[in-house]
Amino acid sequence: RQRRERQLRQMARRMAEQAVHTGRRQVLEPMPANERRVIHLELRDHPLVITESTGEEPNRKVTINLKKQG
């Protein structure tokens, strides 16, 4: 479980970098609520992106969007 959380945190940071680099939102694969929570917590203090969960259970996904500037 700790290994999975570490993988999720790494993926969150990588996808946030990709969102910033490309200027496009990133939509992650569907995942359970506890895994989505890891993503949200990892990126909540990121200066350039925000996260939100979208879709219906059991196919809810995390979307990583760029914060609006200004």
PyMOL Python script that loads the backbone (N, CA, C, O; Angstrom):
from pymol import cmd

cmd.read_pdbstr("""\
ATOM      1  N   ARG A   1       0.824  -1.202   0.000  1.00  0.00           N
ATOM      2  CA  ARG A   1       0.000   0.000   0.000  1.00  0.00           C
ATOM      3  C   ARG A   1       0.867   1.263   0.000  1.00  0.00           C
ATOM      4  O   ARG A   1       0.572   2.211  -0.728  1.00  0.00           O
ATOM      5  N   GLN A   2       1.928   1.285   0.807  1.00  0.00           N
ATOM      6  CA  GLN A   2       2.827   2.443   0.808  1.00  0.00           C
ATOM      7  C   GLN A   2       3.485   2.606  -0.552  1.00  0.00           C
ATOM      8  O   GLN A   2       3.671   3.723  -1.034  1.00  0.00           O
ATOM      9  N   ARG A   3       3.836   1.482  -1.167  1.00  0.00           N
ATOM     10  CA  ARG A   3       4.464   1.539  -2.487  1.00  0.00           C
ATOM     11  C   ARG A   3       3.497   2.146  -3.501  1.00  0.00           C
ATOM     12  O   ARG A   3       3.896   2.970  -4.324  1.00  0.00           O
ATOM     13  N   ARG A   4       2.235   1.744  -3.444  1.00  0.00           N
ATOM     14  CA  ARG A   4       1.221   2.278  -4.351  1.00  0.00           C
ATOM     15  C   ARG A   4       1.048   3.787  -4.127  1.00  0.00           C
ATOM     16  O   ARG A   4       0.930   4.547  -5.088  1.00  0.00           O
ATOM     17  N   GLU A   5       1.034   4.214  -2.867  1.00  0.00           N
ATOM     18  CA  GLU A   5       0.908   5.648  -2.592  1.00  0.00           C
ATOM     19  C   GLU A   5       2.094   6.412  -3.159  1.00  0.00           C
ATOM     20  O   GLU A   5       1.929   7.498  -3.713  1.00  0.00           O
ATOM     21  N   ARG A   6       3.287   5.847  -3.022  1.00  0.00           N
ATOM     22  CA  ARG A   6       4.483   6.504  -3.568  1.00  0.00           C
ATOM     23  C   ARG A   6       4.370   6.613  -5.087  1.00  0.00           C
ATOM     24  O   ARG A   6       4.698   7.648  -5.666  1.00  0.00           O
ATOM     25  N   GLN A   7       3.904   5.542  -5.728  1.00  0.00           N
ATOM     26  CA  GLN A   7       3.719   5.564  -7.187  1.00  0.00           C
ATOM     27  C   GLN A   7       2.695   6.624  -7.579  1.00  0.00           C
ATOM     28  O   GLN A   7       2.893   7.347  -8.555  1.00  0.00           O
ATOM     29  N   LEU A   8       1.609   6.719  -6.830  1.00  0.00           N
ATOM     30  CA  LEU A   8       0.570   7.706  -7.132  1.00  0.00           C
ATOM     31  C   LEU A   8       1.100   9.128  -6.979  1.00  0.00           C
ATOM     32  O   LEU A   8       0.811   9.993  -7.806  1.00  0.00           O
ATOM     33  N   ARG A   9       1.880   9.374  -5.915  1.00  0.00           N
ATOM     34  CA  ARG A   9       2.445  10.712  -5.715  1.00  0.00           C
ATOM     35  C   ARG A   9       3.397  11.077  -6.849  1.00  0.00           C
ATOM     36  O   ARG A   9       3.389  12.209  -7.331  1.00  0.00           O
ATOM     37  N   GLN A  10       4.216  10.116  -7.273  1.00  0.00           N
ATOM     38  CA  GLN A  10       5.133  10.371  -8.391  1.00  0.00           C
ATOM     39  C   GLN A  10       4.350  10.666  -9.663  1.00  0.00           C
ATOM     40  O   GLN A  10       4.683  11.594 -10.400  1.00  0.00           O
ATOM     41  N   MET A  11       3.310   9.875  -9.921  1.00  0.00           N
ATOM     42  CA  MET A  11       2.492  10.081 -11.112  1.00  0.00           C
ATOM     43  C   MET A  11       1.821  11.458 -11.054  1.00  0.00           C
ATOM     44  O   MET A  11       1.748  12.155 -12.065  1.00  0.00           O
ATOM     45  N   ALA A  12       1.336  11.845  -9.883  1.00  0.00           N
ATOM     46  CA  ALA A  12       0.680  13.149  -9.735  1.00  0.00           C
ATOM     47  C   ALA A  12       1.637  14.270 -10.114  1.00  0.00           C
ATOM     48  O   ALA A  12       1.276  15.172 -10.869  1.00  0.00           O
ATOM     49  N   ARG A  13       2.858  14.213  -9.592  1.00  0.00           N
ATOM     50  CA  ARG A  13       3.840  15.262  -9.907  1.00  0.00           C
ATOM     51  C   ARG A  13       4.199  15.262 -11.386  1.00  0.00           C
ATOM     52  O   ARG A  13       4.337  16.322 -11.997  1.00  0.00           O
ATOM     53  N   ARG A  14       4.350  14.081 -11.957  1.00  0.00           N
ATOM     54  CA  ARG A  14       4.692  13.964 -13.382  1.00  0.00           C
ATOM     55  C   ARG A  14       3.572  14.539 -14.254  1.00  0.00           C
ATOM     56  O   ARG A  14       3.838  15.276 -15.203  1.00  0.00           O
ATOM     57  N   MET A  15       2.341  14.205 -13.935  1.00  0.00           N
ATOM     58  CA  MET A  15       1.215  14.692 -14.728  1.00  0.00           C
ATOM     59  C   MET A  15       1.019  16.197 -14.537  1.00  0.00           C
ATOM     60  O   MET A  15       0.609  16.886 -15.471  1.00  0.00           O
ATOM     61  N   ALA A  16       1.304  16.712 -13.351  1.00  0.00           N
ATOM     62  CA  ALA A  16       1.230  18.160 -13.131  1.00  0.00           C
ATOM     63  C   ALA A  16       2.277  18.862 -13.989  1.00  0.00           C
ATOM     64  O   ALA A  16       1.994  19.894 -14.597  1.00  0.00           O
ATOM     65  N   GLU A  17       3.489  18.302 -14.037  1.00  0.00           N
ATOM     66  CA  GLU A  17       4.536  18.875 -14.893  1.00  0.00           C
ATOM     67  C   GLU A  17       4.095  18.876 -16.348  1.00  0.00           C
ATOM     68  O   GLU A  17       4.318  19.843 -17.076  1.00  0.00           O
ATOM     69  N   GLN A  18       3.465  17.780 -16.765  1.00  0.00           N
ATOM     70  CA  GLN A  18       3.008  17.682 -18.149  1.00  0.00           C
ATOM     71  C   GLN A  18       1.927  18.725 -18.433  1.00  0.00           C
ATOM     72  O   GLN A  18       1.921  19.335 -19.502  1.00  0.00           O
ATOM     73  N   ALA A  19       1.023  18.932 -17.489  1.00  0.00           N
ATOM     74  CA  ALA A  19      -0.027  19.943 -17.663  1.00  0.00           C
ATOM     75  C   ALA A  19       0.594  21.326 -17.829  1.00  0.00           C
ATOM     76  O   ALA A  19       0.184  22.098 -18.697  1.00  0.00           O
ATOM     77  N   VAL A  20       1.583  21.634 -16.994  1.00  0.00           N
ATOM     78  CA  VAL A  20       2.245  22.937 -17.067  1.00  0.00           C
ATOM     79  C   VAL A  20       3.016  23.059 -18.379  1.00  0.00           C
ATOM     80  O   VAL A  20       2.962  24.096 -19.040  1.00  0.00           O
ATOM     81  N   HIS A  21       3.726  22.009 -18.750  1.00  0.00           N
ATOM     82  CA  HIS A  21       4.563  22.032 -19.954  1.00  0.00           C
ATOM     83  C   HIS A  21       3.732  22.175 -21.231  1.00  0.00           C
ATOM     84  O   HIS A  21       4.094  22.929 -22.134  1.00  0.00           O
ATOM     85  N   THR A  22       2.614  21.442 -21.298  1.00  0.00           N
ATOM     86  CA  THR A  22       1.808  21.443 -22.522  1.00  0.00           C
ATOM     87  C   THR A  22       0.722  22.517 -22.515  1.00  0.00           C
ATOM     88  O   THR A  22       0.193  22.878 -23.566  1.00  0.00           O
ATOM     89  N   GLY A  23       0.392  23.027 -21.324  1.00  0.00           N
ATOM     90  CA  GLY A  23      -0.702  23.984 -21.224  1.00  0.00           C
ATOM     91  C   GLY A  23      -2.065  23.335 -21.356  1.00  0.00           C
ATOM     92  O   GLY A  23      -3.064  24.024 -21.563  1.00  0.00           O
ATOM     93  N   ARG A  24      -2.116  22.015 -21.240  1.00  0.00           N
ATOM     94  CA  ARG A  24      -3.380  21.279 -21.395  1.00  0.00           C
ATOM     95  C   ARG A  24      -3.683  20.482 -20.138  1.00  0.00           C
ATOM     96  O   ARG A  24      -2.782  20.026 -19.435  1.00  0.00           O
ATOM     97  N   ARG A  25      -4.970  20.326 -19.873  1.00  0.00           N
ATOM     98  CA  ARG A  25      -5.354  19.538 -18.703  1.00  0.00           C
ATOM     99  C   ARG A  25      -4.973  18.082 -18.901  1.00  0.00           C
ATOM    100  O   ARG A  25      -4.883  17.597 -20.029  1.00  0.00           O
ATOM    101  N   GLN A  26      -4.755  17.404 -17.811  1.00  0.00           N
ATOM    102  CA  GLN A  26      -4.416  15.991 -17.833  1.00  0.00           C
ATOM    103  C   GLN A  26      -5.516  15.238 -17.094  1.00  0.00           C
ATOM    104  O   GLN A  26      -5.885  15.605 -15.978  1.00  0.00           O
ATOM    105  N   VAL A  27      -6.039  14.183 -17.718  1.00  0.00           N
ATOM    106  CA  VAL A  27      -7.076  13.369 -17.097  1.00  0.00           C
ATOM    107  C   VAL A  27      -6.468  12.010 -16.787  1.00  0.00           C
ATOM    108  O   VAL A  27      -5.978  11.322 -17.683  1.00  0.00           O
ATOM    109  N   LEU A  28      -6.501  11.628 -15.523  1.00  0.00           N
ATOM    110  CA  LEU A  28      -5.928  10.357 -15.105  1.00  0.00           C
ATOM    111  C   LEU A  28      -6.938   9.230 -15.296  1.00  0.00           C
ATOM    112  O   LEU A  28      -8.124   9.469 -15.520  1.00  0.00           O
ATOM    113  N   GLU A  29      -6.450   8.018 -15.204  1.00  0.00           N
ATOM    114  CA  GLU A  29      -7.316   6.844 -15.317  1.00  0.00           C
ATOM    115  C   GLU A  29      -8.296   6.810 -14.137  1.00  0.00           C
ATOM    116  O   GLU A  29      -8.009   7.368 -13.078  1.00  0.00           O
ATOM    117  N   PRO A  30      -9.448   6.159 -14.317  1.00  0.00           N
ATOM    118  CA  PRO A  30     -10.368   6.007 -13.180  1.00  0.00           C
ATOM    119  C   PRO A  30      -9.666   5.291 -12.026  1.00  0.00           C
ATOM    120  O   PRO A  30      -8.890   4.360 -12.240  1.00  0.00           O
ATOM    121  N   MET A  31      -9.948   5.737 -10.809  1.00  0.00           N
ATOM    122  CA  MET A  31      -9.348   5.106  -9.635  1.00  0.00           C
ATOM    123  C   MET A  31     -10.272   5.267  -8.441  1.00  0.00           C
ATOM    124  O   MET A  31     -11.131   6.148  -8.426  1.00  0.00           O
ATOM    125  N   PRO A  32     -10.093   4.410  -7.434  1.00  0.00           N
ATOM    126  CA  PRO A  32     -10.950   4.492  -6.242  1.00  0.00           C
ATOM    127  C   PRO A  32     -10.698   5.773  -5.445  1.00  0.00           C
ATOM    128  O   PRO A  32      -9.676   6.438  -5.620  1.00  0.00           O
ATOM    129  N   ALA A  33     -11.636   6.103  -4.578  1.00  0.00           N
ATOM    130  CA  ALA A  33     -11.594   7.358  -3.823  1.00  0.00           C
ATOM    131  C   ALA A  33     -10.302   7.522  -3.028  1.00  0.00           C
ATOM    132  O   ALA A  33      -9.742   8.618  -2.995  1.00  0.00           O
ATOM    133  N   ASN A  34      -9.820   6.464  -2.389  1.00  0.00           N
ATOM    134  CA  ASN A  34      -8.613   6.609  -1.570  1.00  0.00           C
ATOM    135  C   ASN A  34      -7.405   6.962  -2.426  1.00  0.00           C
ATOM    136  O   ASN A  34      -6.521   7.684  -1.965  1.00  0.00           O
ATOM    137  N   GLU A  35      -7.344   6.472  -3.657  1.00  0.00           N
ATOM    138  CA  GLU A  35      -6.230   6.808  -4.544  1.00  0.00           C
ATOM    139  C   GLU A  35      -6.382   8.224  -5.100  1.00  0.00           C
ATOM    140  O   GLU A  35      -5.392   8.943  -5.240  1.00  0.00           O
ATOM    141  N   ARG A  36      -7.608   8.625  -5.415  1.00  0.00           N
ATOM    142  CA  ARG A  36      -7.830  10.006  -5.871  1.00  0.00           C
ATOM    143  C   ARG A  36      -7.414  10.987  -4.785  1.00  0.00           C
ATOM    144  O   ARG A  36      -6.854  12.046  -5.070  1.00  0.00           O
ATOM    145  N   ARG A  37      -7.692  10.628  -3.546  1.00  0.00           N
ATOM    146  CA  ARG A  37      -7.336  11.490  -2.416  1.00  0.00           C
ATOM    147  C   ARG A  37      -5.821  11.714  -2.356  1.00  0.00           C
ATOM    148  O   ARG A  37      -5.374  12.830  -2.089  1.00  0.00           O
ATOM    149  N   VAL A  38      -5.033  10.674  -2.600  1.00  0.00           N
ATOM    150  CA  VAL A  38      -3.571  10.805  -2.594  1.00  0.00           C
ATOM    151  C   VAL A  38      -3.142  11.837  -3.639  1.00  0.00           C
ATOM    152  O   VAL A  38      -2.272  12.667  -3.372  1.00  0.00           O
ATOM    153  N   ILE A  39      -3.752  11.786  -4.827  1.00  0.00           N
ATOM    154  CA  ILE A  39      -3.416  12.727  -5.901  1.00  0.00           C
ATOM    155  C   ILE A  39      -3.760  14.158  -5.473  1.00  0.00           C
ATOM    156  O   ILE A  39      -2.941  15.068  -5.603  1.00  0.00           O
ATOM    157  N   HIS A  40      -4.986  14.345  -4.958  1.00  0.00           N
ATOM    158  CA  HIS A  40      -5.413  15.682  -4.531  1.00  0.00           C
ATOM    159  C   HIS A  40      -4.478  16.238  -3.452  1.00  0.00           C
ATOM    160  O   HIS A  40      -4.077  17.400  -3.516  1.00  0.00           O
ATOM    161  N   LEU A  41      -4.137  15.416  -2.470  1.00  0.00           N
ATOM    162  CA  LEU A  41      -3.274  15.881  -1.380  1.00  0.00           C
ATOM    163  C   LEU A  41      -1.872  16.204  -1.878  1.00  0.00           C
ATOM    164  O   LEU A  41      -1.264  17.173  -1.425  1.00  0.00           O
ATOM    165  N   GLU A  42      -1.358  15.411  -2.795  1.00  0.00           N
ATOM    166  CA  GLU A  42      -0.006  15.637  -3.312  1.00  0.00           C
ATOM    167  C   GLU A  42       0.082  16.971  -4.049  1.00  0.00           C
ATOM    168  O   GLU A  42       1.105  17.652  -3.982  1.00  0.00           O
ATOM    169  N   LEU A  43      -0.988  17.346  -4.751  1.00  0.00           N
ATOM    170  CA  LEU A  43      -0.930  18.543  -5.599  1.00  0.00           C
ATOM    171  C   LEU A  43      -1.634  19.761  -5.007  1.00  0.00           C
ATOM    172  O   LEU A  43      -1.681  20.811  -5.649  1.00  0.00           O
ATOM    173  N   ARG A  44      -2.181  19.646  -3.801  1.00  0.00           N
ATOM    174  CA  ARG A  44      -2.992  20.766  -3.276  1.00  0.00           C
ATOM    175  C   ARG A  44      -2.195  22.047  -3.089  1.00  0.00           C
ATOM    176  O   ARG A  44      -2.761  23.137  -3.172  1.00  0.00           O
ATOM    177  N   ASP A  45      -0.882  21.940  -2.835  1.00  0.00           N
ATOM    178  CA  ASP A  45      -0.068  23.147  -2.652  1.00  0.00           C
ATOM    179  C   ASP A  45       0.732  23.510  -3.898  1.00  0.00           C
ATOM    180  O   ASP A  45       1.577  24.404  -3.852  1.00  0.00           O
ATOM    181  N   HIS A  46       0.475  22.827  -5.006  1.00  0.00           N
ATOM    182  CA  HIS A  46       1.198  23.113  -6.251  1.00  0.00           C
ATOM    183  C   HIS A  46       0.818  24.520  -6.708  1.00  0.00           C
ATOM    184  O   HIS A  46      -0.365  24.858  -6.739  1.00  0.00           O
ATOM    185  N   PRO A  47       1.798  25.335  -7.059  1.00  0.00           N
ATOM    186  CA  PRO A  47       1.487  26.734  -7.393  1.00  0.00           C
ATOM    187  C   PRO A  47       0.777  26.932  -8.734  1.00  0.00           C
ATOM    188  O   PRO A  47       0.172  27.982  -8.951  1.00  0.00           O
ATOM    189  N   LEU A  48       0.835  25.956  -9.630  1.00  0.00           N
ATOM    190  CA  LEU A  48       0.333  26.184 -10.991  1.00  0.00           C
ATOM    191  C   LEU A  48      -0.863  25.334 -11.395  1.00  0.00           C
ATOM    192  O   LEU A  48      -1.485  25.614 -12.420  1.00  0.00           O
ATOM    193  N   VAL A  49      -1.207  24.303 -10.620  1.00  0.00           N
ATOM    194  CA  VAL A  49      -2.310  23.430 -11.023  1.00  0.00           C
ATOM    195  C   VAL A  49      -3.320  23.254  -9.897  1.00  0.00           C
ATOM    196  O   VAL A  49      -3.015  23.436  -8.719  1.00  0.00           O
ATOM    197  N   ILE A  50      -4.539  22.891 -10.306  1.00  0.00           N
ATOM    198  CA  ILE A  50      -5.581  22.486  -9.364  1.00  0.00           C
ATOM    199  C   ILE A  50      -6.102  21.130  -9.823  1.00  0.00           C
ATOM    200  O   ILE A  50      -5.976  20.767 -10.993  1.00  0.00           O
ATOM    201  N   THR A  51      -6.686  20.387  -8.891  1.00  0.00           N
ATOM    202  CA  THR A  51      -7.217  19.068  -9.223  1.00  0.00           C
ATOM    203  C   THR A  51      -8.705  19.032  -8.911  1.00  0.00           C
ATOM    204  O   THR A  51      -9.194  19.746  -8.036  1.00  0.00           O
ATOM    205  N   GLU A  52      -9.411  18.182  -9.647  1.00  0.00           N
ATOM    206  CA  GLU A  52     -10.810  17.925  -9.334  1.00  0.00           C
ATOM    207  C   GLU A  52     -11.141  16.510  -9.762  1.00  0.00           C
ATOM    208  O   GLU A  52     -10.546  15.971 -10.694  1.00  0.00           O
ATOM    209  N   SER A  53     -12.102  15.917  -9.065  1.00  0.00           N
ATOM    210  CA  SER A  53     -12.592  14.603  -9.456  1.00  0.00           C
ATOM    211  C   SER A  53     -13.795  14.803 -10.362  1.00  0.00           C
ATOM    212  O   SER A  53     -14.665  15.629 -10.084  1.00  0.00           O
ATOM    213  N   THR A  54     -13.836  14.038 -11.452  1.00  0.00           N
ATOM    214  CA  THR A  54     -14.938  14.152 -12.402  1.00  0.00           C
ATOM    215  C   THR A  54     -15.471  12.767 -12.725  1.00  0.00           C
ATOM    216  O   THR A  54     -14.779  11.766 -12.540  1.00  0.00           O
ATOM    217  N   GLY A  55     -16.699  12.717 -13.204  1.00  0.00           N
ATOM    218  CA  GLY A  55     -17.297  11.456 -13.609  1.00  0.00           C
ATOM    219  C   GLY A  55     -18.122  10.833 -12.497  1.00  0.00           C
ATOM    220  O   GLY A  55     -18.287  11.401 -11.417  1.00  0.00           O
ATOM    221  N   GLU A  56     -18.629   9.658 -12.795  1.00  0.00           N
ATOM    222  CA  GLU A  56     -19.493   8.925 -11.868  1.00  0.00           C
ATOM    223  C   GLU A  56     -18.769   7.686 -11.366  1.00  0.00           C
ATOM    224  O   GLU A  56     -17.993   7.074 -12.100  1.00  0.00           O
ATOM    225  N   GLU A  57     -19.022   7.315 -10.108  1.00  0.00           N
ATOM    226  CA  GLU A  57     -18.471   6.063  -9.588  1.00  0.00           C
ATOM    227  C   GLU A  57     -19.011   4.926 -10.448  1.00  0.00           C
ATOM    228  O   GLU A  57     -20.169   5.006 -10.857  1.00  0.00           O
ATOM    229  N   PRO A  58     -18.270   3.897 -10.743  1.00  0.00           N
ATOM    230  CA  PRO A  58     -16.909   3.644 -10.267  1.00  0.00           C
ATOM    231  C   PRO A  58     -15.850   4.202 -11.210  1.00  0.00           C
ATOM    232  O   PRO A  58     -14.683   3.822 -11.118  1.00  0.00           O
ATOM    233  N   ASN A  59     -16.237   5.091 -12.108  1.00  0.00           N
ATOM    234  CA  ASN A  59     -15.296   5.594 -13.115  1.00  0.00           C
ATOM    235  C   ASN A  59     -14.857   7.032 -12.866  1.00  0.00           C
ATOM    236  O   ASN A  59     -14.528   7.751 -13.809  1.00  0.00           O
ATOM    237  N   ARG A  60     -14.849   7.460 -11.593  1.00  0.00           N
ATOM    238  CA  ARG A  60     -14.389   8.825 -11.302  1.00  0.00           C
ATOM    239  C   ARG A  60     -12.895   8.923 -11.534  1.00  0.00           C
ATOM    240  O   ARG A  60     -12.139   8.004 -11.220  1.00  0.00           O
ATOM    241  N   LYS A  61     -12.479  10.060 -12.090  1.00  0.00           N
ATOM    242  CA  LYS A  61     -11.079  10.294 -12.422  1.00  0.00           C
ATOM    243  C   LYS A  61     -10.649  11.625 -11.838  1.00  0.00           C
ATOM    244  O   LYS A  61     -11.478  12.474 -11.508  1.00  0.00           O
ATOM    245  N   VAL A  62      -9.350  11.793 -11.716  1.00  0.00           N
ATOM    246  CA  VAL A  62      -8.804  13.087 -11.319  1.00  0.00           C
ATOM    247  C   VAL A  62      -8.406  13.835 -12.583  1.00  0.00           C
ATOM    248  O   VAL A  62      -7.736  13.288 -13.458  1.00  0.00           O
ATOM    249  N   THR A  63      -8.827  15.093 -12.667  1.00  0.00           N
ATOM    250  CA  THR A  63      -8.411  15.974 -13.748  1.00  0.00           C
ATOM    251  C   THR A  63      -7.483  17.024 -13.154  1.00  0.00           C
ATOM    252  O   THR A  63      -7.797  17.643 -12.138  1.00  0.00           O
ATOM    253  N   ILE A  64      -6.333  17.218 -13.801  1.00  0.00           N
ATOM    254  CA  ILE A  64      -5.359  18.222 -13.366  1.00  0.00           C
ATOM    255  C   ILE A  64      -5.433  19.378 -14.354  1.00  0.00           C
ATOM    256  O   ILE A  64      -5.130  19.220 -15.537  1.00  0.00           O
ATOM    257  N   ASN A  65      -5.842  20.549 -13.853  1.00  0.00           N
ATOM    258  CA  ASN A  65      -5.992  21.747 -14.683  1.00  0.00           C
ATOM    259  C   ASN A  65      -4.989  22.804 -14.263  1.00  0.00           C
ATOM    260  O   ASN A  65      -4.544  22.841 -13.116  1.00  0.00           O
ATOM    261  N   LEU A  66      -4.641  23.664 -15.212  1.00  0.00           N
ATOM    262  CA  LEU A  66      -3.812  24.817 -14.872  1.00  0.00           C
ATOM    263  C   LEU A  66      -4.649  25.812 -14.084  1.00  0.00           C
ATOM    264  O   LEU A  66      -5.828  26.007 -14.382  1.00  0.00           O
ATOM    265  N   LYS A  67      -4.047  26.444 -13.078  1.00  0.00           N
ATOM    266  CA  LYS A  67      -4.741  27.516 -12.367  1.00  0.00           C
ATOM    267  C   LYS A  67      -4.870  28.700 -13.305  1.00  0.00           C
ATOM    268  O   LYS A  67      -3.990  28.960 -14.126  1.00  0.00           O
ATOM    269  N   LYS A  68      -5.963  29.404 -13.175  1.00  0.00           N
ATOM    270  CA  LYS A  68      -6.155  30.621 -13.967  1.00  0.00           C
ATOM    271  C   LYS A  68      -5.178  31.678 -13.476  1.00  0.00           C
ATOM    272  O   LYS A  68      -5.044  31.898 -12.273  1.00  0.00           O
ATOM    273  N   GLN A  69      -4.508  32.319 -14.395  1.00  0.00           N
ATOM    274  CA  GLN A  69      -3.546  33.362 -14.022  1.00  0.00           C
ATOM    275  C   GLN A  69      -4.264  34.700 -13.898  1.00  0.00           C
ATOM    276  O   GLN A  69      -5.079  35.064 -14.746  1.00  0.00           O
ATOM    277  N   GLY A  70      -3.946  35.432 -12.819  1.00  0.00           N
ATOM    278  CA  GLY A  70      -4.557  36.742 -12.612  1.00  0.00           C
ATOM    279  C   GLY A  70      -5.863  36.571 -11.956  1.00  0.00           C
ATOM    280  O   GLY A  70      -6.552  37.555 -11.686  1.00  0.00           O
TER     281      GLY A  70
END
""", "prot")
cmd.dss("prot")
cmd.show_as("cartoon", "prot")
cmd.util.cbc("prot")
cmd.orient("prot")
